[in-house]
Amino acid sequence: MGEKGQARIRAARVAIVGCGALGTVQAETMARAGVGRLRLIDRDFVEWSNLQRQFLYDEADASEGLPKAVAAGRRLARVNSEVAVEPMVADLTAASAADLFEDIDLILDGTDNFETRFLINDAAVEANIPWIYGAAVGSYGIKLAIVPGQTACLRCVYPEPPQGAQPTCETEGVLAPVTATIAALQAADALKILALGTEAIVARLTTIDVWSGAIRQLAPPPRDPACPCCVRREFAYLDGSRRAPISLCGRNAVQIHERSRPVDLPALAQRLSTIAAVRSNEFALRVDLDPYELTVFPDGRAIIKGTQDVGVARSLYARYIGA
Ligand SMILES: [Zn+2]
């Protein structure tokens, strides 16, 4: 890529959506490559079960229950202090996408669900930002570079999110070697685009099974001449007519979005500590309400573990945090 390519990488601004198994490998690779500005977007916190595959985190992060974006940001600052890292403890939604992707040159997909990927696709096509789709479950993974106006977009390939029950990391598990491999391939596409431009990309669909060893390179998928997103420019996910789900990655948890309803965490911790075990820091508060666990963020958002029933989650939220 030469000095010119290196300089372009140093001037680039990259957003990583999701700092899990894919996102942490992407983020470390981008930081070590010297990407100028790295925006880390993640709504979740580090848990013990993440440590098997999420490379930037350690036991101390899980003990503290740090938000992933914050823990990743701290680690990356030690990896390469010249990179401007912007940790965003935030949920990518139709409402927040424009702000979170402002001034961004390229987006790396580190998410774990199709609804969020369709939202990324809408936002990326609308703003003409290349993005690299990647996904993994079990021992299998897939990768595709998407350059708006040049290659197929995600909706050219998948007109609708897959219907019915899908294998998830919860039901199938996921092997660290496959997430690391897919993330590394995504990072390679990203560096190529940043250093040489989008014309350098051949958008082949790559699939890998690290257990059987099967690796396939499919021809670049064709653009759909009737694609609602990249041809008709109808951004159903971005305009909010298609809402992102509030259930997380099949993990037996529900997220409640409250519209900018700031919560005083220390006051809430004091109130709840009389009835349950509470752990809190400046980023989040966690209360154990066996069989449920509530994690509340300062902006009023909450993740309720132990149920997939939206009604139960809303009721717990109303009961312990306020209607
Ligand atoms: Zn399309």
Boltz pocket constraint, residues with backbone or C-beta under 6 A from the ligand:
constraints:
  - pocket:
      binder: B
      contacts: [[A, 151], [A, 152], [A, 153], [A, 154], [A, 155], [A, 156], [A, 157], [A, 223], [A, 224], [A, 227], [A, 228], [A, 229], [A, 230], [A, 231]]
      max_distance: 6.0
